[in-house]
Amino acid sequence: MSEKIIIENLNVAYGRNQVLFDINIEIGKGMFGLLGRNGAGKSTLMKTLVTLLPVKSGKIEICNVPISNRRKIRSMVGYLPQDFNMYPNMTVVEALEYLAILSEMEPTEIKGRTKKVLELVNLWKDRKLKVKALSGGMKRRLGIAQAIVHDPKVLIVDEPTAGLDPEERIRFRNILANLAEDKIVILSTHIVGDIESTCNHLAVLNHGHILFNGEVNDLVEGARGCTYRANIPKEKLHEYQNRYVLTSQQDYGDYVDIKLLSKDKVEEEFVPCEPNIEDGYLNLLYDVGGAK
Protein backbone atom coordinates (compact mmCIF):
# COMPACT_ATOMS: atom_id res chain seq x y z
CA MET A 1 0.00 0.00 0.00
CA SER A 2 1.35 3.42 -0.99
CA GLU A 3 1.77 5.48 2.17
CA LYS A 4 1.03 8.93 0.88
CA ILE A 5 -1.77 11.44 0.54
CA ILE A 6 -2.64 12.70 -2.94
CA ILE A 7 -4.76 15.84 -3.32
CA GLU A 8 -5.62 16.89 -6.87
CA ASN A 9 -7.63 19.93 -7.99
CA LEU A 10 -9.48 20.03 -4.68
CA ASN A 11 -12.27 22.56 -4.25
CA VAL A 12 -14.29 22.90 -1.04
CA ALA A 13 -17.17 25.24 -0.24
CA TYR A 14 -19.45 26.18 2.64
CA GLY A 15 -22.75 26.54 0.81
CA ARG A 16 -22.13 29.09 -1.95
CA ASN A 17 -18.93 30.35 -0.33
CA GLN A 18 -15.91 28.59 -1.84
CA VAL A 19 -13.07 28.23 0.68
CA LEU A 20 -10.44 26.09 -1.08
CA PHE A 21 -9.44 26.56 -4.72
CA ASP A 22 -7.69 23.92 -6.87
CA ILE A 23 -5.46 22.50 -4.14
CA ASN A 24 -2.73 20.15 -5.40
CA ILE A 25 -0.43 18.53 -2.81
CA GLU A 26 1.29 15.17 -2.40
CA ILE A 27 2.32 14.24 1.15
CA GLY A 28 4.56 11.32 2.06
CA LYS A 29 5.64 9.73 5.34
CA GLY A 30 7.18 12.11 7.86
CA MET A 31 6.21 15.57 9.08
CA PHE A 32 4.50 17.93 6.64
CA GLY A 33 3.73 21.53 7.62
CA LEU A 34 0.70 23.51 6.52
CA LEU A 35 1.37 27.16 7.21
CA GLY A 36 -0.92 30.16 6.84
CA ARG A 37 -2.67 33.02 8.54
CA ASN A 38 -5.78 32.45 10.64
CA GLY A 39 -8.62 32.09 8.16
CA ALA A 40 -6.39 30.93 5.30
CA GLY A 41 -8.34 27.67 4.89
CA LYS A 42 -6.07 25.33 6.88
CA SER A 43 -8.80 23.99 9.17
CA THR A 44 -11.11 23.50 6.20
CA LEU A 45 -8.48 21.37 4.47
CA MET A 46 -7.87 19.35 7.65
CA LYS A 47 -11.59 18.71 8.13
CA THR A 48 -11.92 17.64 4.51
CA LEU A 49 -9.06 15.15 4.90
CA VAL A 50 -10.77 13.55 7.92
CA THR A 51 -14.14 13.40 6.06
CA LEU A 52 -15.88 16.03 8.22
CA LEU A 53 -16.47 18.25 5.17
CA PRO A 54 -17.51 17.14 1.68
CA VAL A 55 -15.41 17.62 -1.45
CA LYS A 56 -16.99 20.01 -3.97
CA SER A 57 -14.75 18.75 -6.76
CA GLY A 58 -11.35 17.15 -7.17
CA LYS A 59 -9.67 14.06 -5.77
CA ILE A 60 -8.26 12.95 -2.42
CA GLU A 61 -6.65 9.56 -1.81
CA ILE A 62 -5.09 8.51 1.49
CA CYS A 63 -2.86 5.44 1.18
CA ASN A 64 -4.71 4.48 -2.04
CA VAL A 65 -8.14 4.80 -0.37
CA PRO A 66 -10.51 7.38 -1.92
CA ILE A 67 -11.92 9.99 0.45
CA SER A 68 -15.44 8.76 -0.37
CA ASN A 69 -14.73 5.60 1.67
CA ARG A 70 -15.35 7.41 4.95
CA ARG A 71 -15.30 4.38 7.22
CA LYS A 72 -11.93 3.16 5.92
CA ILE A 73 -10.43 6.68 5.97
CA ARG A 74 -11.48 7.23 9.58
CA SER A 75 -9.87 3.94 10.61
CA MET A 76 -6.59 5.11 9.05
CA VAL A 77 -6.53 8.71 10.26
CA GLY A 78 -6.09 10.25 13.71
CA TYR A 79 -7.22 13.85 14.21
CA LEU A 80 -6.57 16.49 16.85
CA PRO A 81 -8.84 19.48 16.08
CA GLN A 82 -8.07 23.05 17.03
CA ASP A 83 -10.82 23.07 19.66
CA PHE A 84 -10.35 19.79 21.47
CA ASN A 85 -12.64 18.72 24.32
CA MET A 86 -12.93 15.44 26.18
CA TYR A 87 -15.16 14.06 28.92
CA PRO A 88 -14.23 16.39 31.84
CA ASN A 89 -15.41 14.17 34.70
CA MET A 90 -13.64 11.03 33.53
CA THR A 91 -10.08 10.24 34.51
CA VAL A 92 -7.43 10.37 31.80
CA VAL A 93 -7.28 6.58 31.48
CA GLU A 94 -11.08 6.17 31.56
CA ALA A 95 -11.56 8.72 28.80
CA LEU A 96 -8.92 7.14 26.58
CA GLU A 97 -10.21 3.61 27.11
CA TYR A 98 -13.72 4.78 26.27
CA LEU A 99 -12.50 6.40 23.05
CA ALA A 100 -10.62 3.20 22.19
CA ILE A 101 -13.92 1.32 22.48
CA LEU A 102 -15.57 3.86 20.16
CA SER A 103 -12.72 3.28 17.71
CA GLU A 104 -13.80 -0.38 17.60
CA MET A 105 -10.50 -1.68 18.91
CA GLU A 106 -10.37 -5.28 20.04
CA PRO A 107 -11.30 -5.39 23.76
CA THR A 108 -8.23 -7.47 24.59
CA GLU A 109 -5.95 -4.77 23.12
CA ILE A 110 -7.43 -1.70 24.78
CA LYS A 111 -5.69 -1.68 28.16
CA GLY A 112 -2.25 -2.42 26.73
CA ARG A 113 -2.59 0.11 23.94
CA THR A 114 -3.92 2.79 26.30
CA LYS A 115 -0.94 2.34 28.62
CA LYS A 116 1.53 2.49 25.72
CA VAL A 117 0.01 5.66 24.28
CA LEU A 118 -0.18 7.47 27.64
CA GLU A 119 3.47 6.62 28.27
CA LEU A 120 4.33 7.99 24.83
CA VAL A 121 2.74 11.37 25.60
CA ASN A 122 4.09 11.37 29.17
CA LEU A 123 0.69 11.11 30.87
CA TRP A 124 0.79 7.62 32.37
CA LYS A 125 1.72 8.96 35.79
CA ASP A 126 -1.29 11.33 35.55
CA ARG A 127 -3.73 8.67 34.38
CA LYS A 128 -5.95 8.92 37.47
CA LEU A 129 -6.41 12.69 37.20
CA LYS A 130 -9.74 13.93 35.93
CA VAL A 131 -9.61 15.51 32.50
CA LYS A 132 -10.92 18.83 33.84
CA ALA A 133 -7.92 19.03 36.20
CA LEU A 134 -5.33 18.92 33.39
CA SER A 135 -3.33 21.94 32.27
CA GLY A 136 -3.63 23.19 28.71
CA GLY A 137 -0.47 21.37 27.64
CA MET A 138 -1.56 18.13 29.27
CA LYS A 139 -4.94 18.32 27.51
CA ARG A 140 -3.14 18.78 24.19
CA ARG A 141 -1.02 15.72 24.89
CA LEU A 142 -4.16 13.78 25.79
CA GLY A 143 -5.55 14.99 22.46
CA ILE A 144 -2.62 13.35 20.70
CA ALA A 145 -3.20 10.18 22.72
CA GLN A 146 -6.84 9.95 21.59
CA ALA A 147 -5.80 10.61 17.99
CA ILE A 148 -3.30 7.73 17.92
CA VAL A 149 -4.89 5.21 20.27
CA HIS A 150 -6.11 3.17 17.27
CA ASP A 151 -2.60 3.31 15.69
CA PRO A 152 -3.51 5.25 12.52
CA LYS A 153 -1.28 5.56 9.46
CA VAL A 154 -1.96 9.31 9.30
CA LEU A 155 -2.03 11.89 12.08
CA ILE A 156 -3.51 15.35 11.46
CA VAL A 157 -3.13 18.08 14.07
CA ASP A 158 -4.67 21.54 13.74
CA GLU A 159 -3.01 24.48 15.56
CA PRO A 160 -1.78 22.18 18.35
CA THR A 161 0.60 24.55 20.16
CA ALA A 162 -1.55 27.70 20.28
CA GLY A 163 -1.62 29.00 23.84
CA LEU A 164 1.06 26.64 25.17
CA ASP A 165 4.07 27.87 27.11
CA PRO A 166 7.51 27.45 25.43
CA GLU A 167 8.46 24.31 27.40
CA GLU A 168 5.19 22.55 26.63
CA ARG A 169 5.39 23.62 22.99
CA ILE A 170 8.83 22.02 22.63
CA ARG A 171 7.64 18.84 24.36
CA PHE A 172 4.63 18.66 22.04
CA ARG A 173 6.73 19.17 18.92
CA ASN A 174 9.11 16.42 20.02
CA ILE A 175 6.19 14.00 20.40
CA LEU A 176 5.03 14.79 16.86
CA ALA A 177 8.54 14.38 15.46
CA ASN A 178 8.82 10.93 17.05
CA LEU A 179 5.46 9.87 15.65
CA ALA A 180 6.48 11.07 12.18
CA GLU A 181 9.18 8.39 12.00
CA ASP A 182 6.59 5.82 10.89
CA LYS A 183 3.47 7.86 10.07
CA ILE A 184 2.30 10.66 7.85
CA VAL A 185 1.96 13.64 10.20
CA ILE A 186 0.36 16.89 9.03
CA LEU A 187 0.94 19.89 11.28
CA SER A 188 -1.34 22.83 10.53
CA THR A 189 -0.32 26.09 12.18
CA HIS A 190 0.14 29.85 11.88
CA ILE A 191 3.21 29.67 14.17
CA VAL A 192 6.27 29.68 11.91
CA GLY A 193 8.57 28.33 14.63
CA ASP A 194 6.58 25.09 14.84
CA ILE A 195 7.28 24.40 11.16
CA GLU A 196 10.93 25.43 11.35
CA SER A 197 11.61 23.03 14.22
CA THR A 198 9.91 19.94 12.85
CA CYS A 199 9.25 19.95 9.09
CA ASN A 200 11.36 19.58 5.95
CA HIS A 201 8.41 20.01 3.59
CA LEU A 202 5.50 22.41 3.78
CA ALA A 203 2.76 24.19 1.91
CA VAL A 204 1.68 27.78 2.47
CA LEU A 205 -2.03 28.47 2.18
CA ASN A 206 -3.50 31.96 1.76
CA HIS A 207 -7.13 32.85 1.07
CA GLY A 208 -7.78 29.26 0.04
CA HIS A 209 -4.95 29.09 -2.51
CA ILE A 210 -1.59 27.33 -2.32
CA LEU A 211 1.18 29.94 -2.53
CA PHE A 212 4.06 27.53 -1.98
CA ASN A 213 4.57 23.77 -1.86
CA GLY A 214 8.07 22.42 -1.38
CA GLU A 215 11.07 22.22 0.93
CA VAL A 216 11.52 24.62 3.84
CA ASN A 217 14.97 25.58 2.52
CA ASP A 218 13.47 26.73 -0.77
CA LEU A 219 11.00 28.96 1.06
CA VAL A 220 13.89 30.52 3.00
CA GLU A 221 15.92 31.03 -0.18
CA GLY A 222 13.08 33.12 -1.61
CA ALA A 223 14.02 35.90 0.81
CA ARG A 224 17.74 35.84 0.04
CA GLY A 225 19.02 39.17 -1.26
CA CYS A 226 16.16 41.18 0.23
CA THR A 227 16.70 40.60 3.97
CA TYR A 228 18.44 43.32 6.00
CA ARG A 229 19.21 44.29 9.58
CA ALA A 230 19.72 47.77 11.05
CA ASN A 231 19.73 49.78 14.26
CA ILE A 232 17.40 52.75 13.95
CA PRO A 233 16.36 55.55 16.32
CA LYS A 234 13.20 54.58 18.15
CA GLU A 235 11.30 57.61 16.87
CA LYS A 236 11.73 56.33 13.31
CA LEU A 237 10.20 52.90 14.00
CA HIS A 238 6.69 53.86 12.87
CA GLU A 239 8.11 55.29 9.63
CA TYR A 240 9.97 52.07 8.86
CA GLN A 241 6.96 49.94 9.75
CA ASN A 242 5.01 51.80 7.06
CA ARG A 243 7.80 51.63 4.46
CA TYR A 244 8.99 48.06 4.86
CA VAL A 245 7.95 44.57 5.93
CA LEU A 246 9.55 44.14 9.36
CA THR A 247 10.14 40.52 10.31
CA SER A 248 11.55 41.20 13.78
CA GLN A 249 12.35 44.07 16.11
CA GLN A 250 14.10 44.33 19.46
CA ASP A 251 13.93 47.42 21.65
CA TYR A 252 17.16 48.75 23.18
CA GLY A 253 15.86 51.97 24.70
CA ASP A 254 16.59 54.84 22.32
CA TYR A 255 17.31 52.45 19.45
CA VAL A 256 15.54 49.49 17.90
CA ASP A 257 17.25 46.59 16.15
CA ILE A 258 15.08 45.65 13.17
CA LYS A 259 15.12 42.99 10.50
CA LEU A 260 13.26 43.86 7.33
CA LEU A 261 12.50 42.80 3.77
CA SER A 262 12.93 45.02 0.72
CA LYS A 263 13.53 44.48 -2.99
CA ASP A 264 14.28 48.17 -3.49
CA LYS A 265 17.40 50.19 -2.69
CA VAL A 266 17.65 50.64 1.09
CA GLU A 267 19.45 53.06 3.38
CA GLU A 268 23.23 52.76 3.68
CA GLU A 269 23.07 51.64 7.30
CA PHE A 270 21.07 48.53 6.35
CA VAL A 271 23.27 45.42 6.37
CA PRO A 272 22.34 42.33 4.29
CA CYS A 273 21.77 39.26 6.48
CA GLU A 274 20.84 35.59 6.27
CA PRO A 275 17.10 34.93 5.89
CA ASN A 276 15.21 32.42 8.00
CA ILE A 277 11.88 30.68 7.51
CA GLU A 278 9.94 33.63 8.93
CA ASP A 279 11.59 35.96 6.40
CA GLY A 280 10.78 33.54 3.59
CA TYR A 281 7.17 33.19 4.72
CA LEU A 282 6.56 36.94 5.00
CA ASN A 283 8.36 37.54 1.71
CA LEU A 284 5.92 35.11 0.10
CA LEU A 285 2.83 36.64 1.71
CA TYR A 286 3.67 40.27 1.00
CA ASP A 287 5.64 39.90 -2.23
CA VAL A 288 8.14 42.31 -0.69
CA GLY A 289 8.63 45.86 -1.89
CA GLY A 290 7.05 48.68 0.02
CA ALA A 291 3.61 49.02 1.56
CA LYS A 292 2.04 46.00 3.18
C-alpha positions as CSV (number, residue, x, y, z in Angstrom):
1,M,0.0,0.0,0.0
2,S,1.3,3.4,-1.0
3,E,1.8,5.5,2.2
4,K,1.0,8.9,0.9
5,I,-1.8,11.4,0.5
6,I,-2.6,12.7,-2.9
7,I,-4.8,15.8,-3.3
8,E,-5.6,16.9,-6.9
9,N,-7.6,19.9,-8.0
10,L,-9.5,20.0,-4.7
11,N,-12.3,22.6,-4.2
12,V,-14.3,22.9,-1.0
13,A,-17.2,25.2,-0.2
14,Y,-19.4,26.2,2.6
15,G,-22.7,26.5,0.8
16,R,-22.1,29.1,-2.0
17,N,-18.9,30.4,-0.3
18,Q,-15.9,28.6,-1.8
19,V,-13.1,28.2,0.7
20,L,-10.4,26.1,-1.1
21,F,-9.4,26.6,-4.7
22,D,-7.7,23.9,-6.9
23,I,-5.5,22.5,-4.1
24,N,-2.7,20.2,-5.4
25,I,-0.4,18.5,-2.8
26,E,1.3,15.2,-2.4
27,I,2.3,14.2,1.2
28,G,4.6,11.3,2.1
29,K,5.6,9.7,5.3
30,G,7.2,12.1,7.9
31,M,6.2,15.6,9.1
32,F,4.5,17.9,6.6
33,G,3.7,21.5,7.6
34,L,0.7,23.5,6.5
35,L,1.4,27.2,7.2
36,G,-0.9,30.2,6.8
37,R,-2.7,33.0,8.5
38,N,-5.8,32.4,10.6
39,G,-8.6,32.1,8.2
40,A,-6.4,30.9,5.3
41,G,-8.3,27.7,4.9
42,K,-6.1,25.3,6.9
43,S,-8.8,24.0,9.2
44,T,-11.1,23.5,6.2
45,L,-8.5,21.4,4.5
46,M,-7.9,19.4,7.7
47,K,-11.6,18.7,8.1
48,T,-11.9,17.6,4.5
49,L,-9.1,15.1,4.9
50,V,-10.8,13.6,7.9
51,T,-14.1,13.4,6.1
52,L,-15.9,16.0,8.2
53,L,-16.5,18.2,5.2
54,P,-17.5,17.1,1.7
55,V,-15.4,17.6,-1.4
56,K,-17.0,20.0,-4.0
57,S,-14.8,18.8,-6.8
58,G,-11.4,17.2,-7.2
59,K,-9.7,14.1,-5.8
60,I,-8.3,12.9,-2.4
61,E,-6.6,9.6,-1.8
62,I,-5.1,8.5,1.5
63,C,-2.9,5.4,1.2
64,N,-4.7,4.5,-2.0
65,V,-8.1,4.8,-0.4
66,P,-10.5,7.4,-1.9
67,I,-11.9,10.0,0.5
68,S,-15.4,8.8,-0.4
69,N,-14.7,5.6,1.7
70,R,-15.3,7.4,5.0
71,R,-15.3,4.4,7.2
72,K,-11.9,3.2,5.9
73,I,-10.4,6.7,6.0
74,R,-11.5,7.2,9.6
75,S,-9.9,3.9,10.6
76,M,-6.6,5.1,9.0
77,V,-6.5,8.7,10.3
78,G,-6.1,10.3,13.7
79,Y,-7.2,13.8,14.2
80,L,-6.6,16.5,16.9
81,P,-8.8,19.5,16.1
82,Q,-8.1,23.1,17.0
83,D,-10.8,23.1,19.7
84,F,-10.4,19.8,21.5
85,N,-12.6,18.7,24.3
86,M,-12.9,15.4,26.2
87,Y,-15.2,14.1,28.9
88,P,-14.2,16.4,31.8
89,N,-15.4,14.2,34.7
90,M,-13.6,11.0,33.5
91,T,-10.1,10.2,34.5
92,V,-7.4,10.4,31.8
93,V,-7.3,6.6,31.5
94,E,-11.1,6.2,31.6
95,A,-11.6,8.7,28.8
96,L,-8.9,7.1,26.6
97,E,-10.2,3.6,27.1
98,Y,-13.7,4.8,26.3
99,L,-12.5,6.4,23.0
100,A,-10.6,3.2,22.2
101,I,-13.9,1.3,22.5
102,L,-15.6,3.9,20.2
103,S,-12.7,3.3,17.7
104,E,-13.8,-0.4,17.6
105,M,-10.5,-1.7,18.9
106,E,-10.4,-5.3,20.0
107,P,-11.3,-5.4,23.8
108,T,-8.2,-7.5,24.6
109,E,-5.9,-4.8,23.1
110,I,-7.4,-1.7,24.8
111,K,-5.7,-1.7,28.2
112,G,-2.2,-2.4,26.7
113,R,-2.6,0.1,23.9
114,T,-3.9,2.8,26.3
115,K,-0.9,2.3,28.6
116,K,1.5,2.5,25.7
117,V,0.0,5.7,24.3
118,L,-0.2,7.5,27.6
119,E,3.5,6.6,28.3
120,L,4.3,8.0,24.8
121,V,2.7,11.4,25.6
122,N,4.1,11.4,29.2
123,L,0.7,11.1,30.9
124,W,0.8,7.6,32.4
125,K,1.7,9.0,35.8
126,D,-1.3,11.3,35.6
127,R,-3.7,8.7,34.4
128,K,-6.0,8.9,37.5
129,L,-6.4,12.7,37.2
130,K,-9.7,13.9,35.9
131,V,-9.6,15.5,32.5
132,K,-10.9,18.8,33.8
133,A,-7.9,19.0,36.2
134,L,-5.3,18.9,33.4
135,S,-3.3,21.9,32.3
136,G,-3.6,23.2,28.7
137,G,-0.5,21.4,27.6
138,M,-1.6,18.1,29.3
139,K,-4.9,18.3,27.5
140,R,-3.1,18.8,24.2
141,R,-1.0,15.7,24.9
142,L,-4.2,13.8,25.8
143,G,-5.6,15.0,22.5
144,I,-2.6,13.4,20.7
145,A,-3.2,10.2,22.7
146,Q,-6.8,10.0,21.6
147,A,-5.8,10.6,18.0
148,I,-3.3,7.7,17.9
149,V,-4.9,5.2,20.3
150,H,-6.1,3.2,17.3
151,D,-2.6,3.3,15.7
152,P,-3.5,5.2,12.5
153,K,-1.3,5.6,9.5
154,V,-2.0,9.3,9.3
155,L,-2.0,11.9,12.1
156,I,-3.5,15.4,11.5
157,V,-3.1,18.1,14.1
158,D,-4.7,21.5,13.7
159,E,-3.0,24.5,15.6
160,P,-1.8,22.2,18.4
161,T,0.6,24.5,20.2
162,A,-1.6,27.7,20.3
163,G,-1.6,29.0,23.8
164,L,1.1,26.6,25.2
165,D,4.1,27.9,27.1
166,P,7.5,27.4,25.4
167,E,8.5,24.3,27.4
168,E,5.2,22.6,26.6
169,R,5.4,23.6,23.0
170,I,8.8,22.0,22.6
171,R,7.6,18.8,24.4
172,F,4.6,18.7,22.0
173,R,6.7,19.2,18.9
174,N,9.1,16.4,20.0
175,I,6.2,14.0,20.4
176,L,5.0,14.8,16.9
177,A,8.5,14.4,15.5
178,N,8.8,10.9,17.1
179,L,5.5,9.9,15.7
180,A,6.5,11.1,12.2
181,E,9.2,8.4,12.0
182,D,6.6,5.8,10.9
183,K,3.5,7.9,10.1
184,I,2.3,10.7,7.9
185,V,2.0,13.6,10.2
186,I,0.4,16.9,9.0
187,L,0.9,19.9,11.3
188,S,-1.3,22.8,10.5
189,T,-0.3,26.1,12.2
190,H,0.1,29.9,11.9
191,I,3.2,29.7,14.2
192,V,6.3,29.7,11.9
193,G,8.6,28.3,14.6
194,D,6.6,25.1,14.8
195,I,7.3,24.4,11.2
196,E,10.9,25.4,11.4
197,S,11.6,23.0,14.2
198,T,9.9,19.9,12.9
199,C,9.2,19.9,9.1
200,N,11.4,19.6,5.9
201,H,8.4,20.0,3.6
202,L,5.5,22.4,3.8
203,A,2.8,24.2,1.9
204,V,1.7,27.8,2.5
205,L,-2.0,28.5,2.2
206,N,-3.5,32.0,1.8
207,H,-7.1,32.9,1.1
208,G,-7.8,29.3,0.0
209,H,-5.0,29.1,-2.5
210,I,-1.6,27.3,-2.3
211,L,1.2,29.9,-2.5
212,F,4.1,27.5,-2.0
213,N,4.6,23.8,-1.9
214,G,8.1,22.4,-1.4
215,E,11.1,22.2,0.9
216,V,11.5,24.6,3.8
217,N,15.0,25.6,2.5
218,D,13.5,26.7,-0.8
219,L,11.0,29.0,1.1
220,V,13.9,30.5,3.0
221,E,15.9,31.0,-0.2
222,G,13.1,33.1,-1.6
223,A,14.0,35.9,0.8
224,R,17.7,35.8,0.0
225,G,19.0,39.2,-1.3
226,C,16.2,41.2,0.2
227,T,16.7,40.6,4.0
228,Y,18.4,43.3,6.0
229,R,19.2,44.3,9.6
230,A,19.7,47.8,11.1
231,N,19.7,49.8,14.3
232,I,17.4,52.8,14.0
233,P,16.4,55.6,16.3
234,K,13.2,54.6,18.2
235,E,11.3,57.6,16.9
236,K,11.7,56.3,13.3
237,L,10.2,52.9,14.0
238,H,6.7,53.9,12.9
239,E,8.1,55.3,9.6
240,Y,10.0,52.1,8.9
241,Q,7.0,49.9,9.8
242,N,5.0,51.8,7.1
243,R,7.8,51.6,4.5
244,Y,9.0,48.1,4.9
245,V,8.0,44.6,5.9
246,L,9.6,44.1,9.4
247,T,10.1,40.5,10.3
248,S,11.6,41.2,13.8
249,Q,12.3,44.1,16.1
250,Q,14.1,44.3,19.5
251,D,13.9,47.4,21.7
252,Y,17.2,48.8,23.2
253,G,15.9,52.0,24.7
254,D,16.6,54.8,22.3
255,Y,17.3,52.4,19.5
256,V,15.5,49.5,17.9
257,D,17.3,46.6,16.2
258,I,15.1,45.7,13.2
259,K,15.1,43.0,10.5
260,L,13.3,43.9,7.3
261,L,12.5,42.8,3.8
262,S,12.9,45.0,0.7
263,K,13.5,44.5,-3.0
264,D,14.3,48.2,-3.5
265,K,17.4,50.2,-2.7
266,V,17.7,50.6,1.1
267,E,19.4,53.1,3.4
268,E,23.2,52.8,3.7
269,E,23.1,51.6,7.3
270,F,21.1,48.5,6.3
271,V,23.3,45.4,6.4
272,P,22.3,42.3,4.3
273,C,21.8,39.3,6.5
274,E,20.8,35.6,6.3
275,P,17.1,34.9,5.9
276,N,15.2,32.4,8.0
277,I,11.9,30.7,7.5
278,E,9.9,33.6,8.9
279,D,11.6,36.0,6.4
280,G,10.8,33.5,3.6
281,Y,7.2,33.2,4.7
282,L,6.6,36.9,5.0
283,N,8.4,37.5,1.7
284,L,5.9,35.1,0.1
285,L,2.8,36.6,1.7
286,Y,3.7,40.3,1.0
287,D,5.6,39.9,-2.2
288,V,8.1,42.3,-0.7
289,G,8.6,45.9,-1.9
290,G,7.0,48.7,0.0
291,A,3.6,49.0,1.6
292,K,2.0,46.0,3.2
